[in-house]
Amino acid sequence: MLEQISGMEADVAFTLAASIIAFFSVLIVWQALIYRDPLAMRARSLGQHRQNLKAGMLKANANRFQRVETLSLMRAVTQRLNMFKGEHVAQATDKLTKAGWRSKDAIVVFMFLKLSLPFLLGGLVALFVYGLGIVDVAPMVKVLITTTALVAGAFVPDIGVAHVVKKRQLQLQKGLPDALDLLVICAESGLALDAALNRVSREMARSSPELADELALTAIELGFQPERRTALSNLVKRTELASIRGVVNTLIQTEKYGTPLAQSLRVLAAEYRDDRMMKAEEKAAKLPATLTIPLIVFILPTLFIVLLGPAILSAMDGLGSL
């Protein structure tokens, strides 16, 4: 009886598998033989792409309108409080320019953050200290913590901008030797200075976009400034790098005295490349000393546990059996 049941189950399973295979085989053949109009498929895909582009444009417009409304609110608040008067505005504008933020709205956002961040940070700290009672300290200490948060909020925008400026200067310094090599090639090929800067900025757009932006802006200023020295001096003001100051002085001297531009730039490029290599070697030489503390804190304890652990456990077992 059991043999008949098992035999019937085997026949049913075999029949079911054969039916599934036959169904999928017919379906595959049907899909292969069915006619598809490529023009209709192309039109459908183009319609879908058009709808996606329309949705993206509507979303971008909505974001742009929202950003404009936010900037209008910031501008109204800062103008109402007369925050755009004084020398600190010019200094803040110079800092933002060095950070790569040259928009007219950058100073508005910066001044609004300097105004609002102290109250925002101080309010959050006061909420955690007084409202939620997370910090259980003396009342004078709570006042000191809240006051410190208020003062720190006023310096957060300056610290952030200084960090961005330092990072940008590092990127400019890294890409300068390659840009000088390209500038030497352009000078030897007979290009003028503004045309050479335009070509170098296009070539450096991927590897060093910060330097490409500065060179492109300098090339534009060379076209409409009455004196070329003014455009080159603006490049020094925007970057505040000794290496770029050396390049600008070389360009001014070659224009004034008629010395060969390509040879001077080649010497500068070799010097800056050697300087970059020396900095890399200096970092590599500091690496063993830098890794000493992580080695002692994280690796040596694990190594001691692996090596001395079995011996300690064996000694404990031996002492426990006595």
Sine and cosine of phi, psi and omega as CSV:
sin_phi,cos_phi,sin_psi,cos_psi,sin_omega,cos_omega
0.00,0.00,-0.70,0.72,0.04,-1.00
-0.90,0.43,-0.60,0.80,0.00,-1.00
-0.91,0.41,-0.60,0.80,0.02,-1.00
-0.92,0.40,-0.67,0.74,0.00,-1.00
-0.90,0.44,-0.71,0.71,0.02,-1.00
-0.90,0.43,-0.60,0.80,0.04,-1.00
-0.91,0.41,-0.66,0.75,0.05,-1.00
-0.91,0.42,-0.63,0.78,0.03,-1.00
-0.90,0.43,-0.62,0.78,0.04,-1.00
-0.91,0.42,-0.65,0.76,0.02,-1.00
-0.91,0.41,-0.65,0.76,0.02,-1.00
-0.90,0.44,-0.69,0.73,0.02,-1.00
-0.90,0.45,-0.67,0.75,0.02,-1.00
-0.90,0.44,-0.67,0.74,0.01,-1.00
-0.91,0.42,-0.67,0.74,0.01,-1.00
-0.90,0.44,-0.68,0.73,0.03,-1.00
-0.90,0.43,-0.65,0.76,0.02,-1.00
-0.91,0.42,-0.59,0.81,0.02,-1.00
-0.92,0.39,-0.67,0.74,0.01,-1.00
-0.90,0.44,-0.68,0.73,0.00,-1.00
-0.90,0.44,-0.67,0.75,0.01,-1.00
-0.90,0.43,-0.65,0.76,0.00,-1.00
-0.89,0.46,-0.73,0.68,0.00,-1.00
-0.93,0.36,-0.53,0.85,0.05,-1.00
-0.90,0.43,-0.70,0.71,0.04,-1.00
-0.90,0.44,-0.64,0.77,0.00,-1.00
-0.90,0.44,-0.65,0.76,0.01,-1.00
-0.92,0.40,-0.68,0.74,0.02,-1.00
-0.90,0.43,-0.65,0.76,0.02,-1.00
-0.89,0.45,-0.69,0.73,0.02,-1.00
-0.91,0.41,-0.54,0.84,0.02,-1.00
-0.96,0.28,-0.57,0.82,-0.06,-1.00
-1.00,0.01,-0.27,0.96,-0.06,-1.00
-0.93,0.36,0.56,-0.83,-0.04,-1.00
-1.00,0.00,0.76,-0.65,0.06,-1.00
-0.86,-0.51,0.75,-0.66,0.00,-1.00
-0.99,0.13,0.91,-0.41,-0.03,-1.00
-0.92,0.40,-0.53,0.85,0.01,-1.00
-0.92,0.40,-0.64,0.77,0.02,-1.00
-0.91,0.41,-0.66,0.75,0.04,-1.00
-0.90,0.43,-0.64,0.77,0.03,-1.00
-0.91,0.42,-0.67,0.74,0.03,-1.00
-0.90,0.43,-0.62,0.78,0.02,-1.00
-0.90,0.43,-0.68,0.73,0.01,-1.00
-0.92,0.40,-0.61,0.79,0.03,-1.00
-0.92,0.39,-0.62,0.78,0.05,-1.00
-0.90,0.44,-0.66,0.75,0.04,-1.00
-0.90,0.43,-0.65,0.76,0.03,-1.00
-0.91,0.42,-0.62,0.79,0.03,-1.00
-0.91,0.43,-0.66,0.75,0.03,-1.00
-0.90,0.44,-0.64,0.77,0.04,-1.00
-0.90,0.43,-0.67,0.75,0.03,-1.00
-0.90,0.44,-0.64,0.77,0.01,-1.00
-0.90,0.44,-0.68,0.74,0.03,-1.00
-0.90,0.43,-0.64,0.76,0.03,-1.00
-0.91,0.42,-0.63,0.77,0.02,-1.00
-0.92,0.39,-0.65,0.76,0.04,-1.00
-0.90,0.44,-0.64,0.77,0.02,-1.00
-0.92,0.39,-0.65,0.76,0.02,-1.00
-0.90,0.43,-0.65,0.76,0.02,-1.00
-0.91,0.42,-0.65,0.76,0.03,-1.00
-0.89,0.46,-0.68,0.73,0.04,-1.00
-0.90,0.43,-0.61,0.80,-0.01,-1.00
-0.92,0.39,-0.68,0.73,0.03,-1.00
-0.90,0.44,-0.64,0.77,0.03,-1.00
-0.91,0.42,-0.64,0.77,0.03,-1.00
-0.91,0.41,-0.63,0.78,0.03,-1.00
-0.90,0.43,-0.66,0.75,0.04,-1.00
-0.90,0.44,-0.65,0.76,0.03,-1.00
-0.90,0.43,-0.69,0.72,0.03,-1.00
-0.91,0.42,-0.58,0.82,0.05,-1.00
-0.90,0.44,-0.65,0.76,0.05,-1.00
-0.90,0.43,-0.70,0.71,0.02,-1.00
-0.88,0.47,-0.68,0.73,-0.02,-1.00
-0.91,0.41,-0.63,0.78,0.00,-1.00
-0.91,0.41,-0.65,0.76,-0.01,-1.00
-0.92,0.39,-0.72,0.69,-0.04,-1.00
-0.93,0.38,-0.59,0.80,0.04,-1.00
-0.95,0.32,-0.57,0.82,0.03,-1.00
-0.90,0.44,-0.55,0.84,-0.01,-1.00
-1.00,-0.03,0.07,1.00,0.03,-1.00
0.83,0.56,0.77,0.64,-0.03,-1.00
-1.00,0.02,-0.04,1.00,-0.04,-1.00
-0.97,-0.22,0.41,0.91,0.04,-1.00
-0.90,-0.44,0.67,-0.74,0.03,-1.00
0.90,-0.43,0.19,-0.98,-0.03,-1.00
-0.96,0.27,-0.36,0.93,-0.03,-1.00
-0.91,0.41,-0.44,0.90,0.03,-1.00
-0.93,0.37,-0.67,0.74,0.03,-1.00
-0.91,0.41,-0.64,0.77,0.05,-1.00
-0.91,0.42,-0.66,0.75,0.04,-1.00
-0.90,0.43,-0.61,0.79,0.04,-1.00
-0.90,0.44,-0.65,0.76,0.05,-1.00
-0.89,0.45,-0.65,0.76,0.03,-1.00
-0.90,0.44,-0.69,0.73,0.01,-1.00
-0.91,0.41,-0.58,0.82,0.05,-1.00
-0.91,0.41,-0.65,0.76,0.05,-1.00
-0.91,0.41,-0.49,0.87,0.04,-1.00
-0.99,0.17,-0.11,0.99,0.01,-1.00
1.00,-0.10,0.10,0.99,0.00,-1.00
-0.98,-0.22,1.00,-0.09,-0.08,-1.00
-0.97,-0.26,0.09,1.00,-0.01,-1.00
-0.94,0.35,0.44,-0.90,0.04,-1.00
-0.93,0.37,-0.44,0.90,-0.01,-1.00
-0.99,0.13,-0.16,0.99,-0.04,-1.00
-0.91,0.42,-0.67,0.74,-0.01,-1.00
-0.93,0.37,-0.51,0.86,0.04,-1.00
-0.91,0.41,-0.73,0.69,0.01,-1.00
-0.90,0.43,-0.65,0.76,-0.02,-1.00
-0.90,0.44,-0.73,0.68,-0.02,-1.00
-0.93,0.37,-0.57,0.82,0.04,-1.00
-0.92,0.39,-0.62,0.78,0.05,-1.00
-0.92,0.39,-0.63,0.77,0.06,-1.00
-0.90,0.44,-0.49,0.87,0.02,-1.00
-0.99,0.17,-0.65,0.76,-0.17,-0.99
-1.00,-0.04,-0.52,0.86,-0.08,-1.00
-0.88,0.47,-0.63,0.78,0.06,-1.00
-0.85,0.53,-0.70,0.71,0.01,-1.00
-0.93,0.37,-0.62,0.78,-0.01,-1.00
-0.92,0.39,-0.77,0.64,0.00,-1.00
-0.92,0.39,-0.66,0.75,0.04,-1.00
-0.90,0.43,-0.62,0.78,0.05,-1.00
-0.91,0.42,-0.65,0.76,0.03,-1.00
-0.90,0.43,-0.70,0.71,0.01,-1.00
-0.90,0.43,-0.64,0.77,0.04,-1.00
-0.91,0.42,-0.59,0.81,0.05,-1.00
-0.90,0.44,-0.69,0.72,-0.01,-1.00
-0.95,0.33,-0.58,0.82,-0.08,-1.00
-0.99,0.15,-0.75,0.66,-0.09,-1.00
-1.00,-0.07,-0.69,0.72,-0.09,-1.00
-0.96,0.27,-0.80,0.60,-0.04,-1.00
-1.00,0.05,-0.34,0.94,0.03,-1.00
0.92,0.39,0.57,0.82,-0.01,-1.00
-0.94,0.34,-0.64,0.77,-0.03,-1.00
-0.99,-0.12,0.90,-0.44,-0.01,-1.00
-0.98,-0.20,1.00,0.08,-0.01,-1.00
-0.74,-0.67,-0.03,-1.00,-0.01,-1.00
-0.93,0.37,0.41,-0.91,-0.01,-1.00
-0.86,0.51,-0.62,0.79,0.01,-1.00
-0.92,0.40,-0.57,0.82,0.04,-1.00
-0.93,0.38,-0.61,0.79,0.06,-1.00
-0.89,0.46,-0.67,0.75,0.05,-1.00
-0.89,0.45,-0.65,0.76,0.02,-1.00
-0.90,0.43,-0.66,0.75,0.01,-1.00
-0.90,0.44,-0.70,0.72,0.00,-1.00
-0.91,0.42,-0.66,0.75,0.02,-1.00
-0.91,0.42,-0.64,0.77,0.05,-1.00
-0.89,0.46,-0.64,0.77,0.05,-1.00
-0.90,0.43,-0.64,0.77,0.05,-1.00
-0.88,0.47,-0.72,0.70,-0.01,-1.00
-0.93,0.37,-0.64,0.77,-0.01,-1.00
-0.91,0.42,-0.57,0.82,0.02,-1.00
-0.88,0.47,-0.50,0.87,0.02,-1.00
-0.95,0.30,-0.42,0.91,-0.04,-1.00
-0.99,-0.15,-0.13,0.99,-0.03,-1.00
-0.88,0.47,-0.71,0.70,0.04,-1.00
-0.87,0.49,-0.65,0.76,0.01,-1.00
-0.90,0.43,-0.66,0.75,0.01,-1.00
-0.91,0.42,-0.65,0.76,0.03,-1.00
-0.90,0.43,-0.68,0.73,0.02,-1.00
-0.91,0.41,-0.64,0.76,0.03,-1.00
-0.89,0.46,-0.63,0.78,0.04,-1.00
-0.90,0.43,-0.67,0.74,0.01,-1.00
-0.91,0.41,-0.63,0.77,0.02,-1.00
-0.89,0.46,-0.70,0.72,0.01,-1.00
-0.90,0.44,-0.68,0.74,0.03,-1.00
-0.90,0.43,-0.64,0.77,0.01,-1.00
-0.92,0.38,-0.66,0.75,0.04,-1.00
-0.89,0.46,-0.59,0.80,0.05,-1.00
-0.90,0.44,-0.67,0.75,0.04,-1.00
-0.91,0.41,-0.61,0.79,0.06,-1.00
-0.90,0.44,-0.66,0.75,-0.01,-1.00
-0.91,0.42,-0.61,0.79,-0.01,-1.00
-0.93,0.37,-0.62,0.78,-0.08,-1.00
-1.00,0.03,-0.10,0.99,-0.08,-1.00
-0.91,0.40,-0.69,0.72,0.00,-1.00
-0.86,0.50,-0.67,0.75,0.03,-1.00
-0.91,0.42,-0.62,0.78,0.03,-1.00
-0.91,0.42,-0.60,0.80,0.03,-1.00
-0.92,0.39,-0.61,0.79,0.07,-1.00
-0.87,0.49,-0.70,0.72,0.04,-1.00
-0.91,0.41,-0.59,0.81,0.02,-1.00
-0.93,0.38,-0.57,0.82,0.08,-1.00
-0.89,0.45,-0.69,0.72,0.01,-1.00
-0.89,0.46,-0.68,0.74,0.02,-1.00
-0.91,0.41,-0.63,0.78,0.02,-1.00
-0.92,0.40,-0.64,0.77,0.03,-1.00
-0.93,0.36,-0.44,0.90,0.02,-1.00
-0.99,0.14,-0.09,1.00,0.09,-1.00
0.99,-0.14,0.16,0.99,0.01,-1.00
-0.97,0.25,0.52,-0.85,0.11,-0.99
-0.95,0.30,0.17,-0.99,-0.10,-0.99
-0.91,0.42,-0.70,0.71,-0.01,-1.00
-0.92,0.40,-0.64,0.76,0.06,-1.00
-0.92,0.40,-0.62,0.79,0.03,-1.00
-0.91,0.42,-0.66,0.75,0.03,-1.00
-0.91,0.42,-0.62,0.79,0.05,-1.00
-0.89,0.45,-0.69,0.73,-0.02,-1.00
-0.92,0.39,-0.67,0.75,0.02,-1.00
-0.91,0.42,-0.63,0.77,0.02,-1.00
-0.90,0.44,-0.60,0.80,0.05,-1.00
-0.93,0.37,-0.62,0.78,-0.02,-1.00
-0.96,0.30,-0.50,0.87,-0.04,-1.00
-1.00,-0.07,0.15,0.99,-0.08,-1.00
-0.90,0.43,-0.53,0.85,-0.02,-1.00
-1.00,0.06,-0.72,0.69,-0.09,-1.00
-0.97,0.23,-0.61,0.79,-0.02,-1.00
-0.60,-0.80,0.99,0.16,-0.05,-1.00
-0.91,0.42,-0.49,0.87,0.01,-1.00
-0.90,0.43,-0.73,0.68,0.01,-1.00
-0.93,0.38,-0.60,0.80,0.05,-1.00
-0.88,0.47,-0.63,0.78,0.04,-1.00
-0.90,0.44,-0.70,0.71,0.00,-1.00
-0.91,0.41,-0.67,0.75,0.00,-1.00
-0.92,0.39,-0.62,0.79,0.03,-1.00
-0.91,0.42,-0.66,0.75,0.03,-1.00
-0.91,0.41,-0.61,0.79,0.05,-1.00
-0.91,0.41,-0.63,0.78,0.04,-1.00
-0.90,0.45,-0.62,0.79,0.05,-1.00
-0.92,0.40,-0.68,0.74,0.01,-1.00
-0.92,0.40,-0.53,0.85,0.05,-1.00
-0.90,0.44,-0.42,0.91,-0.04,-1.00
-0.98,0.19,-0.48,0.88,-0.06,-1.00
-0.87,-0.50,-0.16,0.99,0.05,-1.00
-0.96,0.27,0.62,-0.78,0.01,-1.00
-0.92,0.40,-0.51,0.86,0.03,-1.00
-0.83,-0.56,0.68,-0.73,0.00,-1.00
-0.93,0.36,-0.47,0.88,0.01,-1.00
-0.88,0.48,-0.55,0.83,-0.02,-1.00
-0.92,0.40,-0.69,0.72,0.01,-1.00
-0.91,0.42,-0.65,0.76,0.01,-1.00
-0.94,0.35,-0.58,0.81,0.05,-1.00
-0.92,0.39,-0.56,0.83,0.07,-1.00
-0.90,0.43,-0.55,0.83,0.07,-1.00
-0.89,0.46,-0.65,0.76,0.03,-1.00
-0.92,0.40,-0.65,0.76,0.00,-1.00
-0.91,0.41,-0.60,0.80,-0.04,-1.00
-0.96,0.28,-0.44,0.90,-0.09,-1.00
-0.96,-0.27,-0.63,0.77,-0.05,-1.00
0.81,0.59,0.77,0.64,0.07,-1.00
-0.89,-0.46,0.68,-0.73,0.01,-1.00
-0.91,0.41,-0.57,0.82,0.00,-1.00
-0.91,0.41,-0.70,0.72,0.02,-1.00
-0.93,0.36,-0.55,0.84,0.09,-1.00
-0.89,0.46,-0.62,0.78,0.07,-1.00
-0.90,0.43,-0.64,0.77,0.04,-1.00
-0.90,0.43,-0.69,0.72,-0.01,-1.00
-0.90,0.43,-0.68,0.74,0.05,-1.00
-0.88,0.47,-0.62,0.78,0.04,-1.00
-0.90,0.43,-0.68,0.74,0.02,-1.00
-0.90,0.43,-0.64,0.77,0.01,-1.00
-0.92,0.38,-0.66,0.75,0.00,-1.00
-0.92,0.39,-0.65,0.76,0.02,-1.00
-0.91,0.42,-0.58,0.81,0.04,-1.00
-0.95,0.30,-0.53,0.85,-0.06,-1.00
-0.98,0.18,-0.68,0.73,-0.10,-0.99
-0.97,-0.24,-0.14,0.99,0.05,-1.00
0.98,0.21,0.38,0.93,0.04,-1.00
-0.96,0.27,0.40,-0.92,-0.01,-1.00
-0.89,0.46,0.81,-0.58,-0.05,-1.00
-0.96,0.30,-0.67,0.74,-0.09,-1.00
-0.90,0.45,-0.66,0.75,-0.02,-1.00
-0.91,0.41,-0.67,0.74,0.01,-1.00
-0.90,0.43,-0.67,0.74,0.01,-1.00
-0.92,0.39,-0.56,0.83,0.03,-1.00
-0.91,0.42,-0.65,0.76,0.04,-1.00
-0.90,0.44,-0.68,0.74,0.02,-1.00
-0.90,0.43,-0.66,0.75,0.00,-1.00
-0.89,0.46,-0.68,0.73,0.03,-1.00
-0.90,0.43,-0.63,0.78,0.01,-1.00
-0.91,0.42,-0.71,0.71,-0.02,-1.00
-0.94,0.35,-0.54,0.84,0.05,-1.00
-0.93,0.37,-0.65,0.76,0.08,-1.00
-0.90,0.45,-0.62,0.79,0.03,-1.00
-0.90,0.44,-0.66,0.75,0.03,-1.00
-0.91,0.42,-0.63,0.77,0.03,-1.00
-0.92,0.40,-0.63,0.78,0.03,-1.00
-0.90,0.43,-0.62,0.78,0.05,-1.00
-0.91,0.41,-0.63,0.78,0.04,-1.00
-0.91,0.41,-0.66,0.75,0.04,-1.00
-0.91,0.41,-0.58,0.81,0.04,-1.00
-0.91,0.42,-0.66,0.75,0.05,-1.00
-0.90,0.43,-0.63,0.78,0.03,-1.00
-0.91,0.41,-0.57,0.82,0.03,-1.00
-0.94,0.33,-0.49,0.87,0.03,-1.00
-0.98,0.18,-0.20,0.98,-0.10,-0.99
-0.89,0.46,-0.71,0.71,0.01,-1.00
-0.87,0.49,-0.65,0.76,0.03,-1.00
-0.93,0.38,-0.56,0.83,0.02,-1.00
-0.93,0.36,-0.58,0.82,-0.03,-1.00
-0.99,0.15,-0.07,1.00,-0.04,-1.00
-0.91,0.43,-0.74,0.68,-0.03,-1.00
-0.91,0.42,-0.75,0.67,0.08,-1.00
-0.87,0.49,-0.56,0.83,0.03,-1.00
-0.90,0.44,-0.67,0.74,-0.02,-1.00
-0.95,0.32,-0.64,0.77,-0.14,-0.99
-0.98,0.19,-0.64,0.77,-0.18,-0.98
-0.95,-0.30,-0.59,0.80,-0.16,-0.99
-1.00,-0.04,-0.71,0.70,-0.07,-1.00
-0.90,0.44,-0.67,0.74,0.07,-1.00
-0.86,0.51,-0.66,0.75,0.05,-1.00
-0.90,0.45,-0.65,0.76,0.01,-1.00
-0.90,0.43,-0.65,0.76,0.04,-1.00
-0.91,0.42,-0.62,0.78,0.02,-1.00
-0.90,0.43,-0.67,0.74,-0.02,-1.00
-0.92,0.38,-0.65,0.76,-0.09,-1.00
-0.99,0.14,-0.69,0.72,-0.10,-0.99
-1.00,-0.08,-0.23,0.97,-0.02,-1.00
-0.86,0.50,-0.79,0.61,0.02,-1.00
-0.86,0.51,-0.63,0.77,0.01,-1.00
-0.91,0.41,-0.65,0.76,0.01,-1.00
-0.91,0.41,-0.66,0.75,0.02,-1.00
-0.91,0.42,-0.64,0.77,0.04,-1.00
-0.91,0.42,-0.64,0.77,0.04,-1.00
-0.91,0.41,-0.62,0.78,0.04,-1.00
-0.92,0.40,-0.61,0.79,0.05,-1.00
-0.92,0.39,-0.66,0.75,0.01,-1.00
-0.91,0.42,-0.66,0.75,0.05,-1.00
-0.93,0.36,-0.52,0.85,0.01,-1.00
-0.96,0.28,-0.42,0.91,0.00,-1.00
-0.99,0.16,-0.23,0.97,0.00,-1.00
-0.96,0.29,0.00,0.00,0.00,0.00
